[in-house]
Amino acid sequence: MKVAKALERLIALPCVLALALIVPTVAFADETAAITTPGTVSPGEDFTVQVSFSSDENIGSIKATLDYDSDVIEFVSGNFAVGGGGICNINAWSEFPSPQQNFELTFHAVSQGSSQIVVTRCSVYSETGDLLGAPTYIGSVTVSEAAATQSTTPQPTTPPTQTATEEVTTTTETTTTPEAVPEQPQSSEAQAEEESIIEETPVTQVQPESSYPEKEKTDTKDDKGAITAILITVGAVVIVGVAMTTGGSKGGKRRRKR
């Protein structure tokens, strides 16, 4: 029994080594897949779908399968891709390995509806043939008459604005300035006659009238009243003096007679 178990182990060890050499090594890198679509297309339109694969190491080759609804869209063509009837296979290798590889696929919109485009089976390999990963992704596209309506709806156009041009008529007025007539020199006889007329013409000086006539009249009346009052006063004094003189002389005579 012990010998049999030892023989089994000896036989199993070469098998394990052989399997390790046959199965490629997984590198446990960070790989992703992505699908970019226009979103909405109109029936009968051809459109482009971009499929991208990326890794933190250089990608040497890719094998991927995409599934889609052939009643809504149909595969037409693409680089490193073949397909039809709902399946598209990508089998690509790069002459210039890089961390990202992009593929452009052309599809045709068959009828209205929505279809997923799914990366179902994928293997991303390194430059040396090591398996880097098996990323998956789900994209979608919608076929609708609304897309065709939006694309064919005429945009309102703004009529050109007409700018009215006003004709401006410039009228130039010509003003004629009369020429100055030169004075004719007067003769000596005419000059002498004008001088004699000027000398004979009397100059009348006009006294300025008083600007305050009413005030002058009032002042005159006041002066007359004052003079009258003075005269009356003087007359009264004279009369009183005469009366006193006459009375004194009469009294003396009476005394003398006694």
C-alpha positions as CSV (number, residue, x, y, z in Angstrom):
1,M,0.0,0.0,0.0
2,K,2.8,2.4,0.8
3,V,4.5,1.7,-2.4
4,A,1.3,2.3,-4.4
5,K,0.8,5.7,-2.8
6,A,4.4,6.6,-3.5
7,L,4.0,5.7,-7.1
8,E,0.7,7.8,-7.4
9,R,2.6,10.8,-6.0
10,L,5.4,10.3,-8.5
11,I,3.0,10.1,-11.4
12,A,0.9,13.2,-10.2
13,L,3.9,15.5,-9.9
14,P,4.8,15.5,-13.6
15,C,1.2,16.0,-14.5
16,V,1.0,19.1,-12.3
17,L,4.2,20.5,-13.9
18,A,2.9,19.8,-17.3
19,L,-0.4,21.7,-16.6
20,A,1.6,24.6,-15.2
21,L,3.5,24.9,-18.4
22,I,0.4,24.6,-20.6
23,V,-1.9,27.1,-18.8
24,P,-0.8,30.7,-19.2
25,T,0.1,32.6,-16.0
26,V,-2.5,35.2,-14.8
27,A,-0.7,38.5,-13.9
28,F,-3.5,40.0,-11.7
29,A,-3.3,43.4,-13.4
30,D,-6.1,46.0,-13.4
31,E,-7.9,45.7,-16.7
32,T,-11.1,47.5,-17.7
33,A,-13.4,47.6,-20.8
34,A,-15.6,50.4,-22.0
35,I,-18.1,50.9,-24.8
36,T,-19.1,54.3,-26.2
37,T,-22.2,54.7,-28.3
38,P,-24.1,57.8,-29.7
39,G,-27.0,57.0,-27.4
40,T,-29.9,57.6,-29.8
41,V,-30.0,57.1,-33.6
42,S,-32.7,57.1,-36.2
43,P,-33.8,54.0,-38.2
44,G,-31.7,53.3,-41.3
45,E,-28.7,55.3,-39.9
46,D,-25.2,53.9,-39.7
47,F,-23.4,54.8,-36.5
48,T,-20.0,54.1,-34.8
49,V,-19.4,52.3,-31.5
50,Q,-16.0,52.5,-29.8
51,V,-14.8,49.6,-27.7
52,S,-11.8,50.3,-25.4
53,F,-9.6,48.0,-23.3
54,S,-7.1,49.4,-20.8
55,S,-4.6,47.9,-18.3
56,D,-1.8,49.1,-16.0
57,E,0.5,47.1,-18.3
58,N,1.1,47.1,-22.0
59,I,-1.6,45.1,-23.9
60,G,-0.2,42.7,-26.5
61,S,-3.4,41.1,-27.8
62,I,-7.1,40.9,-27.1
63,K,-9.8,38.3,-27.8
64,A,-13.4,39.5,-27.1
65,T,-17.0,38.7,-28.0
66,L,-19.8,41.3,-28.1
67,D,-23.5,40.4,-28.1
68,Y,-26.3,42.6,-29.4
69,D,-29.9,42.5,-30.5
70,S,-29.9,41.9,-34.3
71,D,-33.6,42.9,-34.5
72,V,-32.7,46.5,-33.6
73,I,-29.1,46.9,-34.9
74,E,-26.7,45.0,-37.1
75,F,-22.9,44.8,-37.3
76,V,-21.4,46.2,-40.5
77,S,-17.7,46.4,-40.2
78,G,-14.7,47.1,-37.9
79,N,-11.0,46.8,-37.5
80,F,-9.9,43.4,-36.2
81,A,-13.7,42.5,-36.0
82,V,-16.1,40.2,-37.7
83,G,-19.7,39.4,-36.9
84,G,-23.4,39.3,-37.7
85,G,-26.6,37.9,-36.4
86,G,-26.2,39.3,-32.9
87,I,-22.5,38.4,-32.3
88,C,-19.3,40.4,-33.0
89,N,-15.8,38.9,-32.4
90,I,-12.7,40.9,-31.9
91,N,-9.3,39.2,-32.4
92,A,-6.5,41.7,-32.3
93,W,-2.8,41.9,-31.6
94,S,-0.8,45.1,-31.5
95,E,2.4,45.9,-33.3
96,F,3.0,48.6,-30.7
97,P,1.8,47.4,-27.3
98,S,0.3,50.1,-25.1
99,P,-1.8,50.2,-21.9
100,Q,-4.9,51.1,-23.9
101,Q,-6.3,49.6,-27.2
102,N,-9.3,51.1,-29.0
103,F,-11.5,49.6,-31.7
104,E,-14.1,51.3,-33.9
105,L,-17.1,49.2,-35.0
106,T,-19.8,50.3,-37.5
107,F,-23.4,49.2,-36.9
108,H,-26.6,49.8,-38.8
109,A,-29.9,50.8,-37.1
110,V,-32.5,48.3,-38.4
111,S,-35.7,49.2,-36.5
112,Q,-37.0,51.2,-33.5
113,G,-36.1,49.8,-30.1
114,S,-33.2,49.5,-27.7
115,S,-30.3,47.1,-27.8
116,Q,-27.5,46.3,-25.4
117,I,-24.0,45.8,-26.6
118,V,-22.3,43.6,-24.1
119,V,-18.7,42.4,-23.8
120,T,-19.5,38.9,-22.7
121,R,-16.2,37.0,-23.2
122,C,-12.9,38.7,-23.1
123,S,-9.2,37.9,-22.6
124,V,-6.6,40.6,-22.4
125,Y,-2.9,39.4,-22.8
126,S,0.4,41.1,-22.2
127,E,3.3,41.4,-24.6
128,T,4.7,38.1,-23.5
129,G,1.3,36.3,-23.8
130,D,0.4,36.4,-20.1
131,L,-3.3,36.7,-19.3
132,L,-3.8,40.1,-17.7
133,G,-7.6,39.8,-17.1
134,A,-11.1,39.3,-18.5
135,P,-13.0,42.6,-18.2
136,T,-16.7,42.9,-19.1
137,Y,-18.9,45.9,-19.9
138,I,-22.5,46.7,-20.9
139,G,-23.4,49.5,-23.3
140,S,-26.7,50.4,-25.0
141,V,-28.1,52.3,-28.0
142,T,-31.7,53.4,-28.8
143,V,-33.2,53.5,-32.3
144,S,-36.0,56.1,-32.4
145,E,-37.9,58.2,-35.0
146,A,-37.5,61.1,-32.5
147,A,-33.9,61.3,-33.4
148,A,-34.7,61.7,-37.1
149,T,-37.3,64.3,-36.3
150,Q,-34.9,66.3,-34.2
151,S,-32.2,66.2,-36.8
152,T,-34.6,67.2,-39.7
153,T,-36.6,69.9,-37.8
154,P,-35.8,73.2,-39.6
155,Q,-34.4,75.8,-37.4
156,P,-36.1,79.2,-37.5
157,T,-34.2,81.6,-39.6
158,T,-34.1,85.2,-38.9
159,P,-34.8,87.4,-41.9
160,P,-32.1,89.7,-42.8
161,T,-32.5,93.1,-41.4
162,Q,-32.9,95.7,-44.1
163,T,-31.2,98.9,-43.2
164,A,-32.9,101.9,-44.8
165,T,-30.4,104.3,-46.3
166,E,-31.5,107.8,-46.2
167,E,-30.3,110.0,-48.9
168,V,-28.9,113.2,-47.5
169,T,-29.0,116.1,-49.8
170,T,-26.5,118.8,-48.9
171,T,-27.6,122.2,-50.0
172,T,-24.8,124.7,-50.2
173,E,-26.0,128.3,-49.8
174,T,-23.8,130.9,-51.4
175,T,-23.8,134.2,-49.7
176,T,-22.7,137.1,-51.7
177,T,-21.0,139.8,-49.7
178,P,-21.4,143.2,-51.3
179,E,-18.1,144.8,-52.0
180,A,-17.3,147.9,-50.1
181,V,-17.6,151.0,-52.3
182,P,-14.6,153.1,-51.8
183,E,-15.3,156.6,-50.6
184,Q,-14.8,159.4,-53.0
185,P,-12.5,162.0,-51.8
186,Q,-14.3,165.3,-51.1
187,S,-13.1,168.5,-52.6
188,S,-11.7,171.2,-50.4
189,E,-14.7,173.5,-51.1
190,A,-17.2,170.8,-49.9
191,Q,-15.1,170.3,-46.7
192,A,-15.0,174.0,-46.0
193,E,-18.8,174.2,-46.5
194,E,-19.4,171.3,-44.0
195,E,-17.1,172.9,-41.4
196,S,-19.0,176.2,-41.6
197,I,-22.4,174.5,-41.2
198,I,-21.1,172.7,-38.1
199,E,-19.8,176.0,-36.6
200,E,-23.1,177.9,-37.2
201,T,-25.3,175.2,-35.7
202,P,-26.1,176.4,-32.2
203,V,-25.7,173.9,-29.4
204,T,-28.6,173.8,-27.0
205,Q,-28.0,172.5,-23.6
206,V,-31.0,170.8,-22.1
207,Q,-31.2,171.1,-18.3
208,P,-32.0,167.8,-16.7
209,E,-35.4,167.7,-15.2
210,S,-35.6,167.0,-11.5
211,S,-36.2,163.3,-10.9
212,Y,-38.1,164.2,-7.8
213,P,-40.7,166.9,-8.8
214,E,-43.1,166.1,-6.0
215,K,-40.4,166.4,-3.4
216,E,-39.4,169.8,-4.7
217,K,-43.0,171.1,-4.5
218,T,-43.3,169.8,-0.9
219,D,-40.1,171.5,0.1
220,T,-41.3,174.8,-1.4
221,K,-44.5,174.7,0.5
222,D,-42.7,174.0,3.7
223,D,-40.3,176.9,3.1
224,K,-43.3,179.3,2.5
225,G,-45.1,178.1,5.7
226,A,-41.9,178.7,7.8
227,I,-41.4,182.1,6.4
228,T,-45.1,183.0,7.0
229,A,-44.8,181.7,10.6
230,I,-41.7,183.8,11.2
231,L,-43.4,186.9,9.8
232,I,-46.4,186.4,11.9
233,T,-44.3,186.0,15.0
234,V,-42.2,189.1,14.3
235,G,-45.4,191.1,13.6
236,A,-46.9,190.0,16.9
237,V,-43.7,190.9,18.8
238,V,-43.7,194.3,17.1
239,I,-47.4,194.9,18.0
240,V,-46.8,194.0,21.6
241,G,-43.8,196.3,21.8
242,V,-45.7,199.2,20.3
243,A,-48.6,198.6,22.7
244,M,-46.4,198.6,25.7
245,T,-44.6,201.7,24.5
246,T,-47.8,203.6,24.0
247,G,-49.3,202.5,27.4
248,G,-46.1,203.7,29.3
249,S,-46.2,207.1,27.7
250,K,-49.8,207.7,28.6
251,G,-49.2,206.8,32.3
252,G,-46.4,209.3,32.6
253,K,-48.6,212.1,31.3
254,R,-51.3,211.4,33.8
255,R,-48.8,211.5,36.6
256,R,-47.5,214.8,35.5
257,K,-50.9,216.3,35.4
258,R,-51.6,215.3,39.0
